[in-house]
Amino acid sequence: MVPSTTGFAPFRDYRTWYRITGELGSGVPLVVLHGGPGCTHNYVLSIAGLANRHRAVVHYDQLGCGESTRLRDAEPGFWTVELFLEELGNLLTHLGIADEYDVLGQSWGGMLAAEHAVRKPAGLRRLVIADSPASMRDWTAAAEKLRAELPGDVRETLERYEAAEDYENPEYKAATDVFYARHVCRIVPNPPEVQRTNEALAEDPTVYRAMNGPNEFHVIGSLRDWSVIDRLPAVEVPTLVVNGRYDEATDDCVRPYLERIPDVRHHRFENSSHMPHVEEQDAYLEIVGAFLEAEK
């Protein structure tokens, strides 16, 4: 078992909680960006399996999430892409790894990772974009296609309660769970680490509701028009893009990364949806690990 340590990085007037598996200074560290926005590190903790004597793995809870400072009363406009980019940069500096590091972002974390990469940070060595759209309009279009494949009564329930903006109704949540079991995590019931993130998100959905909306497929928050597509040619580092065969981040969602990032490769996990790091954990660690260790 690779040992881990935890701590806090001061950020503005707040604190960012982090977890380091392995030892910094023993090779190029991997920084993991969780999804949401508004989730916690728990559901991506299996990626700590990439830590070894040559690589530390850094997880952290983004501001407003998990063990980091919560801001339930913050106005929706407080939560921006720039805020989370600043937090990431601050963490890299605090840990003393800004000169050389890899980044893996999952879902929203991959969107954040892409935003980080297009700014050409000097220390970024390799990039993994996992289960992430390059445009929220593509994400919404993909969600509509996936919803059309749901049973008719499930579709009707979703539409009825969305029209009433009654997102907390138990019938609406039950219909949402049908989509999630197909396209978010196909291991049902969800593994404990995924359940922990789900519980944390339910307990404090502040960031998620401000930036995304009530759920994965009804995006009405501030990210609804977000896109990085036109800026992707600025990514200068080797990049791996992954998704699952049944992923809500469909092939159409990830295609702009494959078409516009100069040095890119793709792997699709055939038995996974949105969480191949959970659904096909061993294969995931093998594929991502090989990419991180490959020669440029």
C-alpha positions as CSV (number, residue, x, y, z in Angstrom):
1,M,0.0,0.0,0.0
2,V,1.4,3.4,-1.0
3,P,1.2,5.8,2.0
4,S,-0.9,9.0,1.7
5,T,-0.9,12.3,3.5
6,T,-3.5,15.1,3.6
7,G,-3.3,18.9,4.1
8,F,-4.7,22.3,3.2
9,A,-3.5,24.9,0.8
10,P,-4.5,28.5,1.7
11,F,-6.5,30.0,-1.2
12,R,-7.8,33.6,-1.1
13,D,-9.6,33.6,2.2
14,Y,-10.4,29.9,2.0
15,R,-8.7,26.5,2.1
16,T,-8.3,23.8,-0.5
17,W,-8.0,20.3,1.0
18,Y,-5.6,17.9,-0.8
19,R,-4.5,14.3,-0.5
20,I,-1.1,13.0,-1.8
21,T,-0.5,9.3,-2.4
22,G,3.2,8.6,-2.6
23,E,6.0,11.1,-2.3
24,L,6.3,14.4,-4.1
25,G,9.8,14.6,-5.7
26,S,9.9,11.0,-6.7
27,G,9.0,11.7,-10.4
28,V,6.4,13.6,-12.2
29,P,3.3,13.9,-10.0
30,L,-0.2,13.4,-11.4
31,V,-2.9,15.9,-10.3
32,V,-6.5,14.6,-10.5
33,L,-9.3,17.0,-11.1
34,H,-12.8,15.7,-10.0
35,G,-16.0,16.4,-11.8
36,G,-19.3,18.1,-11.0
37,P,-18.7,21.0,-10.8
38,G,-19.4,20.4,-7.1
39,C,-18.5,16.7,-6.6
40,T,-15.7,15.5,-4.3
41,H,-12.5,13.5,-4.8
42,N,-13.9,10.3,-3.4
43,Y,-15.3,8.8,-6.6
44,V,-12.0,9.2,-8.5
45,L,-9.9,8.0,-5.6
46,S,-9.2,4.7,-7.4
47,I,-6.8,6.7,-9.7
48,A,-4.5,6.8,-6.7
49,G,-3.6,3.3,-7.9
50,L,-1.3,4.9,-10.4
51,A,1.0,6.1,-7.5
52,N,4.3,4.3,-7.2
53,R,7.9,5.0,-6.2
54,H,8.2,7.0,-9.4
55,R,5.0,9.0,-9.2
56,A,2.8,10.7,-6.6
57,V,-0.9,11.2,-7.2
58,V,-2.6,14.3,-5.9
59,H,-6.3,14.5,-5.3
60,Y,-8.1,17.6,-4.0
61,D,-11.6,18.8,-3.2
62,Q,-12.3,21.9,-5.3
63,L,-13.5,25.0,-3.4
64,G,-17.1,24.6,-2.2
65,C,-16.7,20.8,-2.1
66,G,-15.9,18.0,0.4
67,E,-13.3,19.0,2.9
68,S,-12.4,22.3,1.3
69,T,-14.1,25.6,2.4
70,R,-17.9,25.5,1.7
71,L,-19.6,28.6,0.6
72,R,-23.3,27.8,0.6
73,D,-24.3,31.5,0.6
74,A,-22.1,32.5,-2.4
75,E,-24.0,34.1,-5.3
76,P,-24.2,31.8,-8.4
77,G,-21.9,34.2,-10.2
78,F,-19.1,33.6,-7.8
79,W,-18.5,30.1,-9.3
80,T,-16.6,30.5,-12.5
81,V,-14.1,28.6,-14.6
82,E,-11.5,31.3,-13.8
83,L,-12.0,30.7,-10.0
84,F,-11.2,27.0,-10.4
85,L,-8.2,27.7,-12.7
86,E,-6.8,30.0,-10.1
87,E,-7.4,27.4,-7.4
88,L,-5.5,24.8,-9.4
89,G,-2.6,27.1,-10.0
90,N,-2.5,28.0,-6.4
91,L,-2.4,24.3,-5.4
92,L,0.4,23.6,-7.8
93,T,2.5,26.4,-6.4
94,H,1.7,25.5,-2.8
95,L,2.8,21.9,-3.3
96,G,6.0,23.0,-5.2
97,I,5.2,21.1,-8.3
98,A,4.3,23.8,-10.8
99,D,7.5,23.3,-12.7
100,E,6.6,19.7,-13.8
101,Y,3.4,17.8,-13.4
102,D,0.7,15.8,-15.3
103,V,-3.0,16.4,-15.1
104,L,-6.0,14.0,-15.3
105,G,-9.4,15.6,-15.4
106,Q,-12.7,13.6,-15.2
107,S,-15.9,15.0,-16.6
108,W,-16.1,18.6,-15.5
109,G,-12.5,18.1,-14.3
110,G,-11.5,17.3,-17.9
111,M,-13.1,20.6,-19.0
112,L,-11.1,22.4,-16.4
113,A,-8.0,20.5,-17.4
114,A,-8.5,21.6,-21.0
115,E,-9.0,25.2,-20.0
116,H,-5.7,24.9,-18.0
117,A,-3.8,23.3,-20.9
118,V,-4.9,25.9,-23.6
119,R,-3.2,28.5,-21.4
120,K,0.1,26.7,-22.0
121,P,1.4,26.4,-18.5
122,A,5.1,25.8,-18.5
123,G,5.1,22.9,-16.1
124,L,2.4,20.8,-17.7
125,R,3.9,17.6,-19.2
126,R,1.0,15.3,-20.1
127,L,-2.8,15.7,-20.1
128,V,-5.6,13.1,-19.7
129,I,-9.1,14.2,-20.5
130,A,-11.5,11.6,-19.2
131,D,-15.3,11.5,-20.0
132,S,-15.5,15.2,-20.8
133,P,-17.2,17.2,-23.5
134,A,-15.4,20.0,-25.4
135,S,-18.7,21.9,-25.6
136,M,-21.7,21.9,-23.3
137,R,-23.9,22.3,-26.4
138,D,-22.5,19.0,-27.7
139,W,-23.1,17.5,-24.2
140,T,-26.8,18.7,-24.2
141,A,-27.3,17.3,-27.7
142,A,-25.9,14.0,-26.8
143,A,-28.0,13.9,-23.6
144,E,-31.1,14.5,-25.8
145,K,-30.2,11.5,-28.0
146,L,-29.6,9.3,-24.9
147,R,-32.9,10.4,-23.3
148,A,-34.8,9.5,-26.5
149,E,-33.6,5.9,-25.9
150,L,-35.2,5.7,-22.4
151,P,-38.5,3.9,-21.9
152,G,-41.5,6.1,-22.8
153,D,-42.8,6.4,-19.2
154,V,-39.4,7.5,-18.0
155,R,-39.1,10.2,-20.7
156,E,-42.7,11.4,-19.9
157,T,-41.8,11.7,-16.2
158,L,-38.7,13.7,-16.9
159,E,-40.4,16.1,-19.2
160,R,-43.4,16.6,-16.9
161,Y,-41.4,17.5,-13.8
162,E,-38.9,19.6,-15.8
163,A,-41.8,21.7,-17.2
164,A,-42.9,22.3,-13.6
165,E,-39.3,22.8,-12.4
166,D,-40.0,20.3,-9.7
167,Y,-36.5,18.7,-9.7
168,E,-36.8,17.4,-6.1
169,N,-39.9,15.2,-6.7
170,P,-39.2,11.6,-5.9
171,E,-40.7,10.5,-9.2
172,Y,-38.3,12.8,-11.1
173,K,-35.3,11.5,-9.2
174,A,-36.3,7.9,-9.8
175,A,-36.5,8.6,-13.5
176,T,-33.2,10.4,-13.4
177,D,-31.7,7.2,-11.8
178,V,-32.7,5.2,-14.8
179,F,-30.5,7.5,-17.0
180,Y,-27.7,7.4,-14.5
181,A,-27.7,3.5,-14.3
182,R,-27.2,3.5,-18.1
183,H,-24.9,6.3,-18.7
184,V,-23.2,7.5,-15.5
185,C,-22.2,4.3,-13.6
186,R,-23.4,0.9,-14.7
187,I,-22.4,-0.7,-11.4
188,V,-25.7,-0.7,-9.4
189,P,-25.8,-0.2,-6.5
190,N,-22.9,2.2,-7.0
191,P,-19.6,1.3,-5.2
192,P,-19.0,3.0,-1.8
193,E,-16.6,5.6,-3.1
194,V,-19.2,6.8,-5.7
195,Q,-21.9,6.7,-3.1
196,R,-19.8,9.0,-0.8
197,T,-19.5,11.6,-3.6
198,N,-23.3,11.3,-4.4
199,E,-24.1,11.8,-0.7
200,A,-21.8,14.8,-0.5
201,L,-23.3,16.3,-3.6
202,A,-26.9,15.8,-2.3
203,E,-25.9,17.4,1.1
204,D,-24.4,20.5,-0.6
205,P,-25.3,21.0,-4.2
206,T,-24.3,24.7,-4.2
207,V,-21.7,24.6,-6.9
208,Y,-23.4,22.0,-9.0
209,R,-26.7,23.9,-9.2
210,A,-25.0,27.2,-10.0
211,M,-22.8,25.9,-12.8
212,N,-24.6,22.8,-14.1
213,G,-28.2,22.4,-13.0
214,P,-30.3,19.9,-11.2
215,N,-28.7,16.8,-12.9
216,E,-26.4,15.5,-15.6
217,F,-28.7,15.9,-18.6
218,H,-30.7,19.1,-17.7
219,V,-28.0,21.8,-18.0
220,I,-29.4,25.2,-17.1
221,G,-26.4,26.6,-15.1
222,S,-23.7,29.0,-16.0
223,L,-21.8,26.4,-18.0
224,R,-24.6,25.8,-20.5
225,D,-22.9,27.7,-23.3
226,W,-19.3,26.8,-22.4
227,S,-16.9,25.6,-25.1
228,V,-13.2,25.1,-25.5
229,I,-13.3,23.8,-29.1
230,D,-11.8,26.8,-30.9
231,R,-8.9,27.0,-28.5
232,L,-7.9,23.4,-28.5
233,P,-5.1,23.8,-31.1
234,A,-3.2,25.7,-28.3
235,V,-2.7,22.5,-26.3
236,E,1.0,21.7,-26.7
237,V,1.4,18.5,-24.6
238,P,0.7,14.9,-25.4
239,T,-2.9,14.2,-24.6
240,L,-5.0,11.1,-24.0
241,V,-8.7,11.3,-24.3
242,V,-10.8,8.4,-22.8
243,N,-14.5,7.7,-22.6
244,G,-16.9,4.7,-22.2
245,R,-19.0,2.9,-24.8
246,Y,-22.1,3.9,-22.9
247,D,-20.8,7.2,-21.6
248,E,-22.9,10.4,-21.4
249,A,-19.7,11.9,-22.8
250,T,-20.4,10.3,-26.1
251,D,-18.0,10.0,-29.1
252,D,-19.6,13.1,-30.5
253,C,-18.7,15.0,-27.3
254,V,-15.1,14.0,-27.3
255,R,-14.5,14.3,-31.0
256,P,-13.4,17.9,-31.0
257,Y,-10.5,17.0,-28.7
258,L,-9.4,14.3,-31.2
259,E,-9.7,16.6,-34.2
260,R,-8.1,19.7,-32.8
261,I,-5.4,18.8,-30.3
262,P,-2.2,18.3,-32.2
263,D,-0.7,15.4,-30.2
264,V,-3.7,13.3,-29.2
265,R,-4.8,9.7,-28.9
266,H,-8.1,8.1,-27.8
267,H,-9.2,5.0,-25.9
268,R,-12.8,3.9,-25.5
269,F,-13.6,1.5,-22.6
270,E,-16.2,-0.9,-24.1
271,N,-17.8,-2.0,-20.9
272,S,-18.1,1.4,-19.2
273,S,-20.2,4.5,-19.1
274,H,-19.1,7.7,-17.4
275,M,-16.8,6.1,-14.9
276,P,-14.4,3.6,-16.5
277,H,-12.0,4.3,-13.6
278,V,-14.6,2.5,-11.5
279,E,-16.3,0.2,-14.0
280,E,-13.1,-1.1,-15.6
281,Q,-10.6,-0.1,-13.0
282,D,-7.7,-2.4,-13.8
283,A,-7.8,-1.7,-17.5
284,Y,-8.1,2.0,-16.9
285,L,-5.0,2.1,-14.7
286,E,-3.1,0.1,-17.2
287,I,-4.0,2.4,-20.2
288,V,-3.5,5.7,-18.4
289,G,-0.4,4.5,-16.6
290,A,1.2,3.4,-20.0
291,F,0.4,6.8,-21.5
292,L,1.9,8.7,-18.5
293,E,5.1,6.6,-18.7
294,A,5.5,6.7,-22.5
295,E,8.4,8.6,-24.1
296,K,7.4,11.8,-25.9
